[in-house]
Amino acid sequence: MRCGIRLARQPRQKRFFFIRKTHTWKKQSRASKPDIHTPCGIRHIELFEAPDKDRLYLFEEWQDQDALDQHHAQPYTAAVFKSYEGWLAEPPRILPLNGLK
């Protein structure tokens, strides 16, 4: 199960510092303690910034839909989405992705 998440910043927000900092911390934590800091079922996560620096794209690969649903049901995920309020121009847009064959 793959998905892409589009995050668009508010015009008054200068940078995506918080998300970049959080993403870097997660990558470092996952490398050092995958059993504690990695949500169960995630296989890959990667963050990209658009050239205009107004949008970030987060690409995730999950074991299956159930693992993604479980992740979204966790209190820590709700807290992250709550923290986005006020500095995103719109709610995060989550898109299911299919590989090309």
C-alpha positions as CSV (number, residue, x, y, z in Angstrom):
1,M,0.0,0.0,0.0
2,R,1.5,3.3,-1.1
3,C,0.3,6.8,-0.5
4,G,1.4,10.3,-1.1
5,I,0.5,13.2,1.2
6,R,0.5,16.8,-0.1
7,L,1.1,19.5,2.4
8,A,0.6,23.1,1.3
9,R,1.8,25.9,3.5
10,Q,-0.1,29.1,4.4
11,P,1.3,32.1,2.5
12,R,2.3,33.8,5.8
13,Q,4.3,30.7,6.8
14,K,7.9,31.1,5.6
15,R,9.2,27.5,5.8
16,F,8.2,24.0,6.6
17,F,10.8,23.9,9.4
18,F,8.6,21.9,11.8
19,I,7.8,19.1,9.3
20,R,11.4,18.9,8.1
21,K,12.7,18.8,11.7
22,T,10.1,16.1,12.7
23,H,10.9,14.1,9.5
24,T,14.6,14.2,10.2
25,W,14.1,13.2,13.8
26,K,11.9,10.3,12.7
27,K,14.5,9.1,10.2
28,Q,17.3,9.2,12.8
29,S,15.2,7.6,15.4
30,R,14.0,4.8,13.1
31,A,17.6,4.1,12.2
32,S,18.7,3.8,15.8
33,K,15.6,2.2,17.4
34,P,13.2,0.9,14.8
35,D,11.2,-1.2,17.2
36,I,10.2,1.8,19.3
37,H,9.9,4.7,16.9
38,T,8.6,3.1,13.7
39,P,4.9,2.6,13.4
40,C,4.1,-1.0,12.9
41,G,3.6,-1.8,9.2
42,I,5.5,1.0,7.6
43,R,8.1,0.0,5.1
44,H,9.4,3.3,3.7
45,I,8.8,7.0,4.2
46,E,10.4,9.8,2.2
47,L,9.9,13.6,2.2
48,F,10.3,15.9,-0.8
49,E,10.0,19.7,-1.2
50,A,8.5,21.3,-4.3
51,P,10.8,23.7,-6.1
52,D,8.5,26.7,-5.2
53,K,9.0,25.6,-1.5
54,D,5.2,26.1,-0.9
55,R,4.4,22.3,-0.8
56,L,5.9,19.2,0.7
57,Y,5.2,15.7,-0.5
58,L,5.5,12.8,1.8
59,F,5.6,9.4,0.2
60,E,4.9,6.3,2.4
61,E,4.8,2.6,1.7
62,W,2.8,0.5,4.2
63,Q,2.5,-3.3,4.6
64,D,-1.2,-3.1,3.8
65,Q,-4.3,-0.8,4.2
66,D,-4.9,-2.1,7.7
67,A,-1.5,-1.0,8.9
68,L,-2.2,2.5,7.5
69,D,-5.6,2.6,9.1
70,Q,-4.1,1.6,12.4
71,H,-1.5,4.3,12.1
72,H,-4.2,6.9,11.4
73,A,-6.2,5.7,14.5
74,Q,-3.3,6.4,16.9
75,P,-3.3,9.4,19.2
76,Y,0.1,10.5,18.0
77,T,-1.1,10.7,14.4
78,A,-4.1,12.8,15.5
79,A,-1.7,15.1,17.4
80,V,0.5,15.6,14.3
81,F,-2.6,16.5,12.2
82,K,-3.7,18.9,14.9
83,S,-0.3,20.6,14.9
84,Y,-0.7,21.2,11.1
85,E,-3.7,23.5,11.8
86,G,-3.0,27.1,11.4
87,W,0.1,26.8,9.2
88,L,-1.2,24.7,6.3
89,A,-3.3,26.3,3.6
90,E,-5.5,23.3,3.4
91,P,-5.9,19.9,5.2
92,P,-3.2,17.4,4.2
93,R,-4.3,15.6,1.0
94,I,-3.7,11.8,1.2
95,L,-3.7,10.1,-2.2
96,P,-3.4,6.3,-2.7
97,L,-0.8,5.5,-5.2
98,N,-0.4,2.5,-7.5
99,G,2.9,1.4,-9.0
100,L,3.2,1.2,-12.8
101,K,3.5,-2.3,-14.2
